[in-house]
Amino acid sequence: MWYDTTGEYRDWFIPDWVSVSADYDAVHLTMMAYLTTPGVAIPLSANAGATVLAGWNPDATFWLRSNNITVDDDPTG
């Protein structure tokens, strides 16, 4: 499916967000990343596959955990 966007035949993967949430509270997509990655196959280091940044808004944060986040030792949420 991503061949039409990237022009590349690859095994395509999506992130395992549950595993990511074990180490990170959130993922933020900067404006620069949003502007420089459309239609680009992003190679993976663990295998020969790739992923594509799709479905994100610029300068958006995707929160992976619903519990309180600590900022400067003060809980927020």
Rosetta constraint file for C-alpha pairs under 8 A:
AtomPair CA 1 CA 5 HARMONIC 7.96 0.50
AtomPair CA 2 CA 6 HARMONIC 6.01 0.50
AtomPair CA 2 CA 7 HARMONIC 7.61 0.50
AtomPair CA 2 CA 8 HARMONIC 7.57 0.50
AtomPair CA 2 CA 9 HARMONIC 7.98 0.50
AtomPair CA 2 CA 12 HARMONIC 7.74 0.50
AtomPair CA 2 CA 52 HARMONIC 7.82 0.50
AtomPair CA 3 CA 7 HARMONIC 4.66 0.50
AtomPair CA 3 CA 8 HARMONIC 5.06 0.50
AtomPair CA 3 CA 9 HARMONIC 5.77 0.50
AtomPair CA 3 CA 10 HARMONIC 7.97 0.50
AtomPair CA 5 CA 39 HARMONIC 5.24 0.50
AtomPair CA 5 CA 40 HARMONIC 7.87 0.50
AtomPair CA 6 CA 39 HARMONIC 5.11 0.50
AtomPair CA 6 CA 40 HARMONIC 5.74 0.50
AtomPair CA 6 CA 41 HARMONIC 6.04 0.50
AtomPair CA 8 CA 41 HARMONIC 7.51 0.50
AtomPair CA 10 CA 48 HARMONIC 7.71 0.50
AtomPair CA 10 CA 49 HARMONIC 5.74 0.50
AtomPair CA 10 CA 50 HARMONIC 6.66 0.50
AtomPair CA 11 CA 48 HARMONIC 7.36 0.50
AtomPair CA 11 CA 49 HARMONIC 4.64 0.50
AtomPair CA 11 CA 50 HARMONIC 6.44 0.50
AtomPair CA 12 CA 49 HARMONIC 5.64 0.50
AtomPair CA 12 CA 50 HARMONIC 5.17 0.50
AtomPair CA 12 CA 51 HARMONIC 5.47 0.50
AtomPair CA 12 CA 52 HARMONIC 7.99 0.50
AtomPair CA 13 CA 49 HARMONIC 6.83 0.50
AtomPair CA 13 CA 50 HARMONIC 6.09 0.50
AtomPair CA 13 CA 51 HARMONIC 5.22 0.50
AtomPair CA 14 CA 51 HARMONIC 6.14 0.50
AtomPair CA 15 CA 20 HARMONIC 7.86 0.50
AtomPair CA 16 CA 20 HARMONIC 6.34 0.50
AtomPair CA 17 CA 21 HARMONIC 6.02 0.50
AtomPair CA 17 CA 64 HARMONIC 7.33 0.50
AtomPair CA 18 CA 22 HARMONIC 6.84 0.50
AtomPair CA 18 CA 64 HARMONIC 7.88 0.50
AtomPair CA 19 CA 23 HARMONIC 7.58 0.50
AtomPair CA 20 CA 24 HARMONIC 6.03 0.50
AtomPair CA 21 CA 25 HARMONIC 5.97 0.50
AtomPair CA 21 CA 26 HARMONIC 7.45 0.50
AtomPair CA 21 CA 64 HARMONIC 5.50 0.50
AtomPair CA 21 CA 65 HARMONIC 6.65 0.50
AtomPair CA 24 CA 64 HARMONIC 7.39 0.50
AtomPair CA 25 CA 63 HARMONIC 6.23 0.50
AtomPair CA 25 CA 64 HARMONIC 5.41 0.50
AtomPair CA 25 CA 65 HARMONIC 5.59 0.50
AtomPair CA 25 CA 69 HARMONIC 7.60 0.50
AtomPair CA 26 CA 61 HARMONIC 6.54 0.50
AtomPair CA 26 CA 62 HARMONIC 5.54 0.50
AtomPair CA 26 CA 63 HARMONIC 4.31 0.50
AtomPair CA 26 CA 64 HARMONIC 5.11 0.50
AtomPair CA 26 CA 65 HARMONIC 7.23 0.50
AtomPair CA 27 CA 61 HARMONIC 5.60 0.50
AtomPair CA 27 CA 62 HARMONIC 5.24 0.50
AtomPair CA 27 CA 63 HARMONIC 6.57 0.50
AtomPair CA 27 CA 64 HARMONIC 7.53 0.50
AtomPair CA 28 CA 59 HARMONIC 6.91 0.50
AtomPair CA 28 CA 60 HARMONIC 5.73 0.50
AtomPair CA 28 CA 61 HARMONIC 4.19 0.50
AtomPair CA 28 CA 62 HARMONIC 6.28 0.50
AtomPair CA 29 CA 33 HARMONIC 6.28 0.50
AtomPair CA 29 CA 34 HARMONIC 6.61 0.50
AtomPair CA 29 CA 56 HARMONIC 7.67 0.50
AtomPair CA 29 CA 57 HARMONIC 7.77 0.50
AtomPair CA 29 CA 58 HARMONIC 6.37 0.50
AtomPair CA 29 CA 59 HARMONIC 5.28 0.50
AtomPair CA 29 CA 60 HARMONIC 5.45 0.50
AtomPair CA 29 CA 61 HARMONIC 6.34 0.50
AtomPair CA 30 CA 34 HARMONIC 6.25 0.50
AtomPair CA 30 CA 58 HARMONIC 6.37 0.50
AtomPair CA 30 CA 59 HARMONIC 4.62 0.50
AtomPair CA 30 CA 60 HARMONIC 7.11 0.50
AtomPair CA 31 CA 35 HARMONIC 6.19 0.50
AtomPair CA 31 CA 58 HARMONIC 5.10 0.50
AtomPair CA 31 CA 59 HARMONIC 4.96 0.50
AtomPair CA 32 CA 36 HARMONIC 6.09 0.50
AtomPair CA 33 CA 37 HARMONIC 5.94 0.50
AtomPair CA 34 CA 38 HARMONIC 6.94 0.50
AtomPair CA 34 CA 56 HARMONIC 7.97 0.50
AtomPair CA 34 CA 57 HARMONIC 7.56 0.50
AtomPair CA 34 CA 58 HARMONIC 5.47 0.50
AtomPair CA 34 CA 59 HARMONIC 7.62 0.50
AtomPair CA 35 CA 58 HARMONIC 7.99 0.50
AtomPair CA 37 CA 53 HARMONIC 6.71 0.50
AtomPair CA 38 CA 52 HARMONIC 7.82 0.50
AtomPair CA 38 CA 53 HARMONIC 6.69 0.50
AtomPair CA 38 CA 54 HARMONIC 7.54 0.50
AtomPair CA 39 CA 52 HARMONIC 7.00 0.50
AtomPair CA 39 CA 53 HARMONIC 7.76 0.50
AtomPair CA 40 CA 52 HARMONIC 6.37 0.50
AtomPair CA 40 CA 53 HARMONIC 7.74 0.50
AtomPair CA 41 CA 50 HARMONIC 5.91 0.50
AtomPair CA 41 CA 51 HARMONIC 5.90 0.50
AtomPair CA 41 CA 52 HARMONIC 5.43 0.50
AtomPair CA 42 CA 50 HARMONIC 5.20 0.50
AtomPair CA 42 CA 51 HARMONIC 5.18 0.50
AtomPair CA 42 CA 52 HARMONIC 5.92 0.50
AtomPair CA 42 CA 53 HARMONIC 7.95 0.50
AtomPair CA 43 CA 48 HARMONIC 7.22 0.50
AtomPair CA 43 CA 49 HARMONIC 6.22 0.50
AtomPair CA 43 CA 50 HARMONIC 4.28 0.50
AtomPair CA 43 CA 51 HARMONIC 6.60 0.50
AtomPair CA 44 CA 48 HARMONIC 6.55 0.50
AtomPair CA 44 CA 49 HARMONIC 5.80 0.50
AtomPair CA 44 CA 50 HARMONIC 5.18 0.50
AtomPair CA 44 CA 51 HARMONIC 7.27 0.50
AtomPair CA 56 CA 60 HARMONIC 7.14 0.50
AtomPair CA 67 CA 77 HARMONIC 7.20 0.50
AtomPair CA 68 CA 75 HARMONIC 6.06 0.50
AtomPair CA 68 CA 76 HARMONIC 5.58 0.50
AtomPair CA 68 CA 77 HARMONIC 4.73 0.50
AtomPair CA 69 CA 75 HARMONIC 5.74 0.50
AtomPair CA 69 CA 76 HARMONIC 5.42 0.50
AtomPair CA 69 CA 77 HARMONIC 6.12 0.50
AtomPair CA 70 CA 74 HARMONIC 5.41 0.50
AtomPair CA 70 CA 75 HARMONIC 4.37 0.50
AtomPair CA 70 CA 76 HARMONIC 5.99 0.50
AtomPair CA 71 CA 75 HARMONIC 6.37 0.50
AtomPair CA 71 CA 76 HARMONIC 7.02 0.50
